[in-house]
Amino acid sequence: MTIKLYCFGESGHSYKAALALELSGLSWEAVKVDFFAGETRGEDYRTNVNVMGEAPVLVDGDFKLSQSGAIQAYITDKTGKFGGTTREEELEVFRWVLWDNTKLSAVAGPTRFLINFLPEDKQPKEVIAFNQGRLKGTYDVLNKHLEGRDWIVGDGLTNADLTCCSYLYYPEPFGFDRADWPNIDRWLTNISNTPGWKHPYDLMPGSPADRA
């Protein structure tokens, strides 16, 4: 049975789940969520897809699951991939997923949205500057951790990499320049060199070009 993933190309959280599915070898298909037309805020979506009004949402037969970190864990349970090779590594992967969801994606996602998807006269400049300051500290943590490492945890690609990388591949400016963070740059190249890797706008339906 083909897994369905409700997602859209501009969503870094959707990309975490979509990339894990794509690299896992599971059969899956994307169901486009028209976020910018308000679909996730509509009664139909909240009743029939996700009461939380968010994407991504995975549907595997009668089973439905939201939140990218939980979806990644589900994919690991089904395939044995991306979870680490020891109990210690499993917990370390989980630690980095939580870190990303509170420190990296939780700030990078809204900052990218405020800069690129709001009219300039509605952009809260002080909030953007504050978030970008926080992100510099976050990038520094990740860059230092990756010194001498190819992957965040262990000797191969895990959910730690798949969650932390998501917003860092997007082309829209939000205060991240790969050239400023050489270890992160090298690590992102490692991930994109993985067979089957795709850019978010190639992996999921929807991009800013569609609304241009």
Buried (B, 14 or more C-beta within 10 A) or exposed (E): EEBBBBBBBBBBBBBBBBBBBBBBEBEBEBBBBBBBEEBBEBEEBBEEBBEEEBBBBBBBEEEBBBBBBEBBBBBBEEBEBBBBEEEEBBEBBBEBBEBBBEBBBBBBBBBBBBBBBEEEEEBEEEEBEEBBEBBEEBBEEBBEBBEEBBBBBBEBBBBBBBBBBBBBBBEEEBBBEBEEBEBBBBBBEBBEEBEEBBBBBEBBBBBBEBEE
